[in-house]
Amino acid sequence: MGSFHSLKVSVLLIVLVISQLSEGFYLPGSYPHKYEVGDSLNVKVNSLTSIDTEMPFSYYSLPFCQPKEGIKDSAENLGELLMGDRIENSPYRFKMYTNETEIFLCQTKPLSGHEFKLLKKRIDEMYQVNVILDNLPAIRYTNKDGYVLKWTGYPVGAKVDDGYYIFNHLKFTVLVHKFEENNMARVMGTGDAAEMIPPESNQGSATPGYMVVGFEVVACSFQHKGESVKNLKMYNKYPASISCDPNTVAMPIKENEPLAFSYEVSFVEKDIKWPSRWDAYLKMEGAKVHWFSILNSLMVITFLAGIVLVIFLRTVRRDLTQYEELDKEAQAQMNEELSGWKLVVADVFRAPSNPALLCVMVGNGVQILGMAAVTILFAALGFMSPASRGTLITGMLFFYMVLGIAAGYVAVRLWRTIFCGDNKGWIGVSWKVSCFFPGISFLIFTLLNFLLWGSNSTGAIPFSLYVILILLWFCISVPLTLVGGYFGAKAPHIEFPVRTNQIPREIPQQKYPSWLLVLGAGTLPFGTLFIELFFIMSSLWMGRVYYVFGFLFVVLMLLVVVCAEVSLVLTYMHLCVEDWKWWWKSFFASGSVAIYIFLYSINYLIFDLKSLSGPVSATLYLGYSLFMVFAIMLATGTVGFLSSFWFVHYLFSSVKLD
């Protein structure tokens, strides 16, 4: 009876959720907050960013106005900290649906020599100020050659005729939409106040509520009169009219002179639904080119992969069919006249050089590939929206740690397969799997972190976060990998269909180096990636929002198929010329795509990031690129190796050769 009651409750809950979802779709974890007229809106500031240096700095590292209650950090997740975000409170205060103009903020102390030089440097490096309201970053529109360009944030200042000017007056526009009661979001808030919204009574429903659906900013340079601001306090009204013209500058930066700041805010009601409020950020310029380019790439690569697969299967099947149609005497005679891949039957499963390293790299590759697939799938379903900062990185770390079980299992089982079921050394292999990729990653990030620490950048990982990451590594990732290794040691190893001779067969001299073909094989997988790669690089380094994870998931699946096919073809070609050392070559046949991605990264640095200034910025870029291509090499190489292993096992299982 109790189980029936619980079943009935579960069904009612499911029906309730479905009925609520049918009335409006919201990104998981993202809910609107209702503000009544006159409610306080808290504006926050994020790190100063620049595509010129790629090094974020704290907002309050520059002489800006500070809030009366002092600077307070907002709650941040692990992903935000790793991305260099430092979200803090700001002195800007709005009241819902209350337009205000000429609001005086503060006058700074006279600029010291250090502050004066720092401001000029940040203006030269094109640093942007990032302001956030209700979890929406401020967006700025500019006109250039008849096109409207969108930017997040506004510049610190401008340089005009050898003079430096600061944008010290901000004109905010808050886009609002009437709060709708018939949605599932009434029970939860987000952004600045995650609190329960009580159901309104009929009397309270007369008070209109609003949701923030847009946040725009226009930055101006205005010369405040010294006498007018002398006796003003924060949030007092400036006595004169302030005209905000973003095309003119009037407030120069001078040493030993103070800076005055002010702002104005207006509210505009728009017919923008809550789920659509991120459209202004996601619909960036060149969207049509993006979609058509990816579709074109998908069609071309699918066509090429289909041709390769058809030719390949027909060739192998013809060999097997001809052999199986012969009688026993003819087969015996044919065995004496064997050629090609049939000659290496006694050597094809001979243990490769450095077998432990191969097992470790394959295990890490499975872990990285699984992490990428699951993360992109969740992002495509909307669980990692841009509204939830840092969730993408946090999710990647979580899935990577959990998939340590798969890494340990695959590596140990492959180890036992190579050595025909011998369990000796499986703990060592598991330890190496748990430490290989994370260890190299920590080394790269530590070296880059020293550069960021030296520059006082918020992109530097704090020491406390280092301790957390190491604890996550050794307390979660390592034990899970060892558990996976234990299951791999208990699982039956894959038995080889043929015996291996004690004396290895000599490999005939080849007309061309086999590794040359292996390195060239990476061009086809690169062809599936390079268009999408441009948008990913632009998202990482140009500050653009990337959110076409559905297409990225399709591209990832296509990349896996192409890597498998390329590696299969090359393995078959090597076996046909009696080269039985296919283990490592099958790994690097598809893994060599990483070389072309790294070369593309250098090309992107030279031709697309021309403004990147200084050796520190270039070193950071190349360091992060090196980490990225190393992870891609492990993932793609694993796909190639596992597909080749399956093929070789299947090929020599299908025909009996003595």
N, C-alpha and C positions, 0 to 999 in steps of 0.2 A: 504493500500500500504506500509506504514511504517512497519507494523508487518511482511509483506511478505519479505521485505528487511532484517529485523533483523533475520528472520528465515533462509534466504539464507546465511547470514554471519555466523550464528551459524553452519550450515551444513558444510560450507567451513572450518571453524576452526576445527571441529571434524575430517574431512577428512585429514587436514594437520597434526594434532596430531597423528592420526593413521598411516599415511604414515611415519612420523618421528620415531614413536615407532617401526615400522616394521624393520627399519634399524639398531636398536641396543637398547637393554634394559638396563636401568640404574635404580638403586634404587631411589625411589622418594626422592627428596631433595639432591641428590648426583650427582654432575656434574664434569667433568674433567676440569683442567685448563691447558691451553697451555703455555709452556715455550719455548722461542727461545734460541738458543745456546748463552751462556754468560749471560742469565738472572739470577738475584739473587734469590736464594732459601733460605727462612727463616726457620731455625730449631728452634723448640720450646721445652720446657721441661715441664713435668708434675710433680706431687707430687712423692716423694720417697715412695715406697710401700714395704711391707713385709708380707709374709704369716705367719711369726713368731709372729708378734704383732697385725696385722690387723689395725694399726694406721698409716695413711699417714702423711708425713711431707713435708714441702716446700723444693724444690730443693736447694734454696739458704740458707737453715738453716745450710748447711755444707760449709766449705771453698772452694767453687768452683770458677772458673773464672766468672766474671760478664761482661755483654755487655757494650760497651763504652757509649751507649746512656742511660744507666741505666735500671733498672728492670721495665718491664711493664707487667701488667696483660692482657691476651687476653680476648676478649669478651666471657663471659660464660653464659649459661642459668641456670635456676633454678635447673634442674636435675644434672648438673655438680657440682654445689656448694653443693648440698645435698649428692652427692657421694664422696665428699672430693677431687675432682679434682681441682688443681690450676695450670692452664696452663700459662706459662710465656715465654717471649722471652729469647734467649740464645746467647752466643757469637759466636756460630758456624755459619759460612757463606759459602755457596756453590755457584758455578756458573754452570748453566746447561751445561752438557756435557763437563766440564772442569776438568780433573783429576789433583789433587794436592796432594803433599806428603810433609811430614816433616813441617807441618804448626805449628808454635809456637803460643800458645794461651796466656798464662800468667804464671807468677810465683807469688804465694801467699806470704803474709807476714809470718814471722815465726809463727808456730802454737802455740797458747796459751795453757795453761793447760786445759782449758775448751774445746777448739776445738779438742785437742788431745784425750781427754777422749770420746768426742761425736763421733768422727770418729771411734774409736775402738768399741764403743757400737753399732753403726749402722752396722759395719761389722759383729759383733757377732750376731746381729739380722737379718742378711741376707737381708738387704735392697737393692732394685733394683732401678736403675736410669732409668726413662722413657723419651725417646726422641721421638719427633714427627716431621715428614716432610710431608707437603702436606696432613695433616690429617691422615697419616699412622704412627702408632707406630713402633719404631725400633724393629726388630726381630733378635734373636740370636740363632744360631744353635750349639748344643754340641753333641759329640759322647759319648755314654755310653753303654758298652757291645754290641757293634755292632749296636745299634739303634741310630738314629738321633733324638734328642729331640729339641723342639722349645720352646723358651722363649721370652716374650716381655720384652725389657729392658736388662740392664746388671748390675752385682753386683757392689756395691761401691768399694769393695776391697776383700781381702782374708786373712785368718789367716793360716800361715804356720810355724810350729815348734815354737809356742809361739810368733812369730813375725807377725806384721800387715803390709800388703802391700796394696797400693791403685792402682786402675786401672786408670792411668793418660794419657794413649794414646789410642785414639779411631780410629779404621779403619772402615770407613763408605763405604758401597756399595749402590749406588742408581740405581735401576732398572728402565729403561725408555722404552717407546714405542712411535713410531712415531704417532704424532697427526693426526687423520683421520677427514677429512672435512665432510664426509657424516654421521654425527651423530647430534643429537639434542642438544648436549652440547656446540655448538659453541657460543650460545647466553648467556651463564652464566658460571661463575667460581665458585670455592669453595676453601676450605682450607684456604690458607694464603691470597688469593686475590680474592674476589668475585666481579668480574668486567665484564663488557660487552667485549666480544672479537669481534672486528669489522670484517666484512667479508673481506677476503683478495682479493686483485686484482691479476691479472695474474702475475704482476711483483713481488709482495710480496710472491707469492706462492713458489718461488724458495728457500726461506729461510725455512729450515726444522723446524718444531715445535715438541716438545716432551711432553709426559705426564709421571708423576711419577707413576709407577705401583708396586714398591717394595722398601723397605728400610731395609737394614741389617746392623748390627754392630758387630764388634769384639773388645772386650776390652782387653787391654794389660797393663802390669806394666813395665814401662821403666825408667831407671835411667838417667836423663838428667845431663849433666855436668854443674856444677855451673858457671864456667867461660864462657861457651858457651852461657848461657841464660842471663847473667848479663846485656848486652847492647841490647838485643832483645826487639822489641815491638810487640804488638799483630798483628798477621797475617804475621810476618816475617818468612822467611824460616830458619829452624834449620840447622846449618852448617854441621852436621854429619848425616850419614844414621841412620834411626830408623827401627830396625827389630821388627815386631809385632808378638810375640809368646804367644798365650793365655794360654799355659800350663806352662809357667815359670813366676816368679815374681822377680822384681828387685828394685822397688821403695818402701822402707820401710817408715812407718810413725814414725816420731820422734818429741818429744816436742822441741819447740824453733828452729825448722828447717822448711824452706819453702817447698812448693810443686810446681812442674812445670807440666804444662799440654800442650798437643799437639794433633794433629789429622791429618788424611789423608782421602781423599775421591776419589773414582773412580766411573765412570758411565759405566753401562753395558746395552746394548740394548737387550731386551728380547721380545719374542713373547707372551706376556701376555696382553690380552685385558683389557680395563678399567674395565668392570663389574666383571672381575675375579681377581682383584688385592687383594681382601680380602680373597681369597681362602686359602692362606698360614696361615691365622690366624684362619679361621673357621674349617679347616680340621685338627683337633687335633688328638692325638694318641687315639687308642681304638674306632675309629668311627664305625667299624663293630660290635663290642660288643654292642655299644650303640643302633644301629638300630635293631639288632636281639633281644636284651633284651626287648626293648619296644614293638616290634611286638609280641613276646612271651607273654608278660604281657597283651597286648590288647586281644589276642586270648583267654587266660585262663580266664580272668575276664569276657569277653563277654559270654563265654560258661557258667560260673557259674551264671552270672546274668540272662541268658536265662532260665536256669533250675529253679532258684528261682521264676522267673516271671510266668512260666508255672504252676508250682505246686501251687503257690499262687492263680492265677486266677481260676484254676480248683476247688480249695477248696471253695472259696467264691461263685463261680457260682453254685456249687452243692447245697450249703445251700439255696441260693435264688431260684433256680429252684424247689427244693423240696417244698418250702413254697408256691410258686406261683401256683403249680399244684393242691394244695388242694382246696376243696370247702370252702364256708364261715363257715359252722359248724365245719369242721375239723380245719380251721384256728383259730376259737375261742377256740377250745379245745387245740390246739397246743400253743396258747398264754398263757394258764394256765400252760403249761408244758415247758415253755421256758427255755433254758439253754444257757450258753455261752454269746456271745456278745449281744443277743437279750434282756437279762435281764437288761442291763445298758442303755436302750433306754431313760429313763427319767433323766439320769445323764450325758450322754456322752457329751453334750454341756454345762455342768455347767462351769461357769467362772473359769479359773485356778488361782492358787495363784500368786501374783505379776503380774497381767495382763499387767500393764504399761511397766514393764521391758521386758516382752516377746515381746510386740509390738515394743519396741525400738530396741531390738536385731534382730528381724526379719527384720525391716526396714533397719538397718545397714548392715545386711547380704545381702539383695537385692542389696544395693549400692555397696558393696565390690565385690560380684559375677559379677554384671554387669560391673564394672570397669575392673575386671580381664579378662572377656570374650572379651570385646571390645579392650582392650590393646593388648592382645595376638593375636587377629585376625588382627589388624593393623600391629603388628610386623611380623606376618606370611606373610602378603602381601608385606612386605618390606618397610613400611613407617617409621619404627623405626630401621634403620640399625645401626650396630656398628660404621659406618662412622660418624653418627650424635650423638656425645656424649651427654648423659644426656636426650635425647629425650624420652627414655622409662619412666624414673621417671617423667619427665614433663608431658608426656601423661597420666600417671596414676593419677597424681594430678588433671589434667584438667577433665578427665572422672569422677573421684570421685566427684568433685564439681558439675558437671552438673547432675549427677545421684542422687543428693540430692532430686530432684523432685520425683523420683521413691521411694526413701526411705520414704519421708514424706507421700506420697500417700498410700503406702502399710501399713505403721504403723498406720495411722489414720483410714483407712478403716477397718483394723483388729480390732482396738480399738472399733469402732462403731459396728462391727459385734458381738464382745463378749458381748457388753452391749445393743444388740438388737436395734441399730439405734440411741442411745443417743449421741448427739453431744458434750455434756459437757466434757470439759477437752482436746479437740483435740489440742488446741494451746500448752498446756503443754507437750503433747506427741511429738509434732513436735519439740519443743525446746530441749527436751531430746534426740531425734534422732539426731539432728544436733550437739549435744555436747558430746554424750556418747563415741563413738569410737574415734573421734578426740581428745577429752579431755584426754582419757587414753593414746593415742598415744603421745600427747604432754608431758604428765607426764613421760612416759618411756624415750622419746628422750631427755627431759631436764636433767634427772638424768644422762643419758649416756653422754650428752654434757658437763656436769661439769667435768667428768673424762677426756674427750678429751681436754677441755680447760686447765685443770691442767697439761696435757702432752704437751701443745703447738702444738697439731696436727692440720693439715689442715682439718681433718675430722670433727672438731668442727664447728657447724653452727654459723656463725657470728650473732651478735645482730641485725644488719640491716635486715638479712634474716629472723630472728625470727619475726620482725615487719611485713615483707611482708607476711609471712605465716599466721600470726594472722589476718591481713587485708583481705587476701583471704578467710579465714575461716568465719569471721563475716560479710564481705561485699558481698560475693558471695555464699558460701556454705549454711550459715544459712538462708538467704532470699529465696534461691531456695527450701530448705527443707520446709520452711513455706508455700511457694506457692504450693508445692506438698501436704502438709497437708490440705490446703484449698480445693484443688480438691478432696482429699479423704473424706473431711467432706461433700462435695456436692454430691459425688457419692452415689448411693443407697447401703446400707449395704447388706451383704449376709444373707438371712433369713435361720434360722435353720429349718430342715424338721420335727422336733419333739419338743414337749414341755418339759420343765425341771421342775421337782418337786421341791417344796420348801425345803423339807427335803432330804438331801443327803443319798444315799444308802450306807450301810456299805460294805466295801471291804473285801471279805473273806481272811483269813490268807493264805499267799502263802508258798509253800514248800521252795522257795529260794528267796532271795532279788531281786526285780524287777530291781533295779539299777545295779546289777551285770551283768544282761543280756544286759542292755543299754551300759555299759562300754565296754563289749566284742564285741558289734556290730561294733565298729570302725575298727576292724581288716580287714574286707572285703574292705571298701573304701581305707584303707591304702595299701592294696595289689595292687591297681591300681596306686598308687603313688610312692612306695618306690624306684623303679628303676630310674624313672625320677627324683626323689628327690635327688639322689646321684649326678647327673649331675648339677642340680640347685645349690646344696650346693658347689660343686667344682667350679662353676662359681662365686659364691658369695665370697667364702673364699680362693680359691686357685688361683685366678687371671686368670681363663680360660674364653675364650669367649663362651658364650652360644647363639646359634642362630638357634636351631631347634624348632622354635615356632609353626611350622605346626604340629609336633608331640605333642607338649605341648597342643595345642588347642584340638586335638583329645582326649588326656588323660583327659583334663578338662571336656569335654562333657561326656566321659565315667564315670568320677568320679561323675558327677551330676546324671547320670542314676543309678549308684550303690547306691549312698546315698539315692535317692528316694526309691529304692526297699527295701533296708535294713530297712529304717524307716517304710515303709508300713507293712512289715512282722512283725516287733516288735509291732507296734500299734495293728495289728490284734491279735497277741498272747496275749497282755495285755487285750484286750476287751474280748477274749475268756475265760479268767480266772476272768472275772467280775471286772477288774481293769479299772475304767473309767477315771482315772487321766492320760490321754495320752498326754496332751498338751506339758508339759516340757520334758517328756520322748521321744516323737517323735523328739524334737529338739536336745536332747543330744545323741540320738541313732546314728545319722550320725555325729553330732558335736564331738563325742568322738574320732574321727580320729585324732583330734588335740593332744590328749594325746600321741598317738603313734608317731606322728611326733616330738613332743618335746623329747620323749625318744630316738628317732632316732637321734635327734640333739645332745643329750648328748653322745650317742654312737659315732657319727661322731667326736665330740670334743676329746673323749678319744683315739680313734683308728686311725683316719685319720688326725687330727690336733695335732699330738703328739708334734710338735715343738712349738706350741702356748705357749708363755712364759709370765709369770707374771699374777697376779690377775686382773689387769686392763683389759688386753686383754680377759681373760676368762669371766669377767663381761660384757664386750661389746658384746661378742659372745652370751652369755646367754640372755642378754637384747634384742638384735635384734631377737633372736630365739623366745623369749616369745611374742614379738610383732607379729611376723609372724604367730605363731600358734593361737594367739587370733583372728587374722583376718580370718584364715582358719576355726576356730570353728564357727564364726558367719556366714560365707558363707555356709559351709556344713550343719550346723544346720538349717539354713533357708530353704535349699532344702528339708531336711527331714521333717520339720514341715509343709511346704506348701503342699507337696505331701500327707502327712498323713491327713491334714485337708480336702483336696479334696477327699481322699478316704473315710473318715468317713462320710462326707457330702453325697457322692454318695451312700454309703452303706445303710445309714438310709433313703435316699430318694427313694431307690429302693423297699423297702418293708414297708408296713403300719402296724405298731404295736400300739395298743391302750394301 
